[in-house]
């Protein structure tokens, strides 16, 4: 009888140990899943923050105060969601009729090489008219390309501001937006117009050349006007990008490591 009781107690003890081990494993599995979700959420938040910061300062290089404000509030104090704001100097903007239905071809000569380009007035007549006018008057000669981005899906070289620092000019703004991609995708070789955030009439003299397929989510005003494309010589920009950003380290947005200057821009 005593032996039977000892056997029963031993069997009960083993069952209790097995249950305890199962409960421990269940707890460990729950903690593992929770930790994975937290890590994934943190990674997603970091990616979203990086994209938002990148886009809120797309129209120009921000000051340290502007960048800090963007990082804290995910919005730049200079950004204004005013799609209907009027151009500041409409009288200086050439009529879209001067480019409607026309395709201009020409060369964008940089200090590091020459790009053959095409501006399509059939798809973006106002933008094509503006860039033809600016090119004809020699506006771009000697201007720097002040900004380079080297992100995996955000790869552009931005040019076209007289100050050379990307400051948003107020003496030459125009609209409307034209030929903006419905899917927010800008293929390699695209030439598009930089503008003030959230303002469909905030286009100016700046443009950007996409050297690798790029995605730029639309803002309150929409996307960015695609005015033309690089027909040959895109490797010139790719080589500029390969040299990296002036600030070094892991930076993916800033002045090119090697200064880039426009020698001339011609369209006919």
Secondary structure as the mmCIF struct_conf table of DSSP 4:
data_model
#
loop_
_struct_conf.conf_type_id
_struct_conf.id
_struct_conf.beg_label_comp_id
_struct_conf.beg_label_asym_id
_struct_conf.beg_label_seq_id
_struct_conf.end_label_comp_id
_struct_conf.end_label_asym_id
_struct_conf.end_label_seq_id
HELX_RH_AL_P HELX_RH_AL_P1 UNK A 2 UNK A 56
TURN_TY1_P TURN_TY1_P1 UNK A 57 UNK A 59
BEND BEND1 UNK A 60 UNK A 60
HELX_LH_PP_P HELX_LH_PP_P1 UNK A 61 UNK A 63
HELX_RH_AL_P HELX_RH_AL_P2 UNK A 64 UNK A 73
BEND BEND2 UNK A 74 UNK A 75
TURN_TY1_P TURN_TY1_P2 UNK A 77 UNK A 78
TURN_TY1_P TURN_TY1_P3 UNK A 83 UNK A 84
HELX_LH_PP_P HELX_LH_PP_P2 UNK A 85 UNK A 87
BEND BEND3 UNK A 88 UNK A 88
HELX_RH_3T_P HELX_RH_3T_P1 UNK A 90 UNK A 92
BEND BEND4 UNK A 93 UNK A 93
HELX_LH_PP_P HELX_LH_PP_P3 UNK A 94 UNK A 95
HELX_RH_3T_P HELX_RH_3T_P2 UNK A 96 UNK A 98
TURN_TY1_P TURN_TY1_P4 UNK A 99 UNK A 101
STRN STRN1 UNK A 103 UNK A 110
TURN_TY1_P TURN_TY1_P5 UNK A 111 UNK A 112
STRN STRN2 UNK A 113 UNK A 120
TURN_TY1_P TURN_TY1_P6 UNK A 121 UNK A 123
HELX_RH_AL_P HELX_RH_AL_P3 UNK A 125 UNK A 136
TURN_TY1_P TURN_TY1_P7 UNK A 137 UNK A 142
STRN STRN3 UNK A 144 UNK A 144
STRN STRN4 UNK A 147 UNK A 149
BEND BEND5 UNK A 152 UNK A 153
STRN STRN5 UNK A 155 UNK A 159
TURN_TY1_P TURN_TY1_P8 UNK A 162 UNK A 163
BEND BEND6 UNK A 164 UNK A 165
HELX_LH_PP_P HELX_LH_PP_P4 UNK A 167 UNK A 169
BEND BEND7 UNK A 170 UNK A 172
STRN STRN6 UNK A 174 UNK A 174
BEND BEND8 UNK A 179 UNK A 179
TURN_TY1_P TURN_TY1_P9 UNK A 182 UNK A 183
STRN STRN7 UNK A 185 UNK A 186
TURN_TY1_P TURN_TY1_P10 UNK A 188 UNK A 189
STRN STRN8 UNK A 190 UNK A 195
TURN_TY1_P TURN_TY1_P11 UNK A 197 UNK A 198
TURN_TY1_P TURN_TY1_P12 UNK A 200 UNK A 201
STRN STRN9 UNK A 203 UNK A 212
STRN STRN10 UNK A 214 UNK A 215
BEND BEND9 UNK A 220 UNK A 221
STRN STRN11 UNK A 226 UNK A 232
HELX_RH_AL_P HELX_RH_AL_P4 UNK A 234 UNK A 242
TURN_TY1_P TURN_TY1_P13 UNK A 243 UNK A 243
STRN STRN12 UNK A 245 UNK A 245
TURN_TY1_P TURN_TY1_P14 UNK A 246 UNK A 247
TURN_TY1_P TURN_TY1_P15 UNK A 249 UNK A 250
STRN STRN13 UNK A 253 UNK A 254
BEND BEND10 UNK A 255 UNK A 255
STRN STRN14 UNK A 256 UNK A 256
BEND BEND11 UNK A 257 UNK A 258
STRN STRN15 UNK A 261 UNK A 261
STRN STRN16 UNK A 262 UNK A 267
#
